[in-house]
Amino acid sequence: MRPVCGVLALALALACTAPVSAKNAAAQSAAAVDELPEGQTVSDTVIELAGWVVASKDSQGYPFAIMDKAAAQVLVFDGEGRLRGAAPALFGSASGDHTAPGVAGLALRAIPGRDRTTPAGRFIGGYGPSIDAGRVLWVDYDSGVALHPITTGVPSEKRAERLASASPDDNRVTHGCINISPTFYEQIVRTTFERGGVFYVLPDKASVAETFPEFAQTRAAMKDNGEKAAR
């Protein structure tokens, strides 16, 4: 894994939305890890949400991650809002932001295709036991969604190939969990979330305002103030 200009650009952008100096942003980017495909960018919404989390202290000093399902990306930050890394990810094969009732208690093969979603929202998660996978990092225990390295038990799913693809269009394949590379998991995720953290999953179909109302209100107010200042 290597630090590249994509991480530097994100860190500098965050310096404009959160109380972090450009010098510190450049310094943190040097230590951050970028696994995103070459040329792939991070959306303005992700940058603004990360800035809001830091400025509002919404994660209450805990590390946090932002998951962008549309772009198939996971971005990890420490408790002070420093970017630790960015990587491609696999998400639920079904488009949608809901969690079907009782889905967490079903065997993977028993989950209907329409319910293999990665729910959107703000979740407080951490490590805990699972029925058949040992100790895992739960993003949302109630819906059975965890963040873990890719599994290759079903070769026809081609999860490794999908993760390596430059396009996010083929990254919807899981039963709802979020899959990342083993290296990124061990080097960045495991060390960052050993004591838990906060996870922000952007929606597929619902609006950002519905999913993160406080963030949306702040963003709208800032836009309104900017427009007034420009008059």
N, C-alpha and C positions, 0 to 999 in steps of 0.2 A: 504494500500500500504506500501511497506517496502523497505529500502535500502538493497541490497544484493551484493554478490561478483561480479556478472556480471557487475554492474555499476562501481565497483571499478576497475575491469580489463579494462573497456573502458576508464575510466578517466586516468589510468596510461598509457595506450597506447597512448592517446592523448598527454600526457606529452612528449612523444618521437617525436611527429610530430609538436607540436606547442610550443610557448614560455611560457609554464606553468611548474612550478617545480613539481617534484613528490610529494612533501609535500602538495602543493596546490591542486594537482589532487586528493590526498587521502582525503583532507578536503572537496572538492566539492562533492566527491562521497558520503560522509556521509549525505549530504543534498539532494542528487538526489534520485529520485524515480524509482524503477525498477518493471515494471509490466510484463516483458517478461517471457514467460514460462520457468520453471526450466530447466537448461541445454542448453537453446538456446543462441547462440553467436551472436556477431555483426560482419559483414564482414570487411575485411581489407579495402575494397573500402570505406565503410562508415567512418571508422576511419581516413583514409588518407584524404578524402574529408573534414571532420570536421576540421582536423588539417590545411588543406590548407585554408579553409574559415577564420580561426582565424589568421593564419600567414600572409595572403595576405590582411586581412581586407576587404574581398569581401562583407561582409554583412554591411559594413560601420557603425559598431557600433550598428546595430539593432539586436535583437534576431533572431535566425534562427532555422529551423527544417530540418532534413534530413529524407526523406521517402524512404524506401527500399521496392519496390513492391514485389520483389522475396522472401524476407524474411518476408514480411508483418509486417514491423516495422516502428515506428515513434520515432525519437530521437529529443529532444528539448534542445536548448542551449540559454543562456541569451546573452545580448549584448557584454559581455566580453569573450564569448566562454566557459563559465562554463556549464557543463552538468546539466540540470535540471531534466531530466527524460527520460525513454525509455519505450515504450509500444507497444503491438501488435495492428494492425489496419486492417480494411477491405478496399479493393480497388475495382475499377471498374471490373465488371464481364468479360469484354472483354480484352484480351491481346493486347497491342499496346500502342504506345506513342503519337499518333496523337489526334487532336481535330477535329471532323467533323464540317464542316461549318454550322453555324446556330443552333448547338446543344444546346447552352445556352438558346435559346428562346423556346425550346420545353418543353411540359409537360413531366414528368418523364416517364410515360407509353408510350409516343410517341417516345421515343428515341430507334432507332433500336438496337438490341442486339450487333451487330458488332461495334457500336459507343459508347458503354458504357465503355469507357476507362478512365483511369486516366492519363492525359498527363504527359510526362517527361520534365524536364528542370528546369531552375531557374526562380522563380516567386516572384514578390514583392506583398505582399497581406496585408490585414487588415480587420477590422470589417466594415460592411456596411449593408444596407437594402437588403432584398430579397422579392420576390413576395409573397411567402406563408409561410415563416418560420421566419419572424421577422428579427432581427439583427443577422447576421452570420459572421463567420470568413472566408473570401474568400481567398483561396490559389491562384486562378486565376479567376478573375471575368469574363473575356472574354469567357472562356470555361465553366463557371458555376460550377466550382469545389470548394467546401468548405471543411473545416475540422470541423467536429462536432460529438457530441456523437451518438452512435448507435441509430437507430430507430427500433421499433418493431411493426410497423403498419401492416406488412405482416408476420404473424407467420410462414408460410411455408418457408421463407427465413432463419429462425433460426440464425439471426445475432448474438445474444448473445452467442449461443452455438459455432458458428464459431470463434468468438473472443476469447472464452475461450479455444479453442482447442490448443493442444501443437504443431500441425503441421501448417505451413503457407499455405498448399495446398488447404485448403477450405476457404481461406480468400478473395476470389474474388467473390463478390456478389452485390456490389453497382452499381448505375447508372453512377458512375464516381467520386463521392465524397469520402473523406477519413473519415472513422468512427473509433472512439476510445471509450473507456469506459467513462461513465459520470463522474466518480471520477477523472480520469486522466485529462479530459477536464477541470473540474472546478478547480482542485488543481494546475495543471501545465500549461495547454494551455491558459486558459482565463487570468490568471495573467501575463503570459509571453508576450502575443501578444496584449495586450490592445491597444497599440499604433502602431500596425502593425509589420511586420517583413519580412524576406526572407525565401523562401521555396525551397528546392532542392529535386526534385523527380527523383530517379534513373530510368533508362529506362528498359523496358521489352525486346525490340528487337533491338533498336538502340544501338550503342556502347557508352561507357562512353566518348570517345574522341569526338564523334559527339555532345553529349548532353552538356558536360562541357569542351570545347576545352582548355580553359586557365588552368584549373586544370590538364587536361591530359598532356599538354605540360610541366608543372612544375614537374609532377610525372615522366615523361619520362626523363627529364633532371637530376633529382635527382638519378634515377636508373643508368643513363649513368655515372654520376660522381662517384657513388658508385662502379661501375664495374671498372672504371679507377683506382680508389684508391686501389682496391683489386689486381690489376696486379703487 
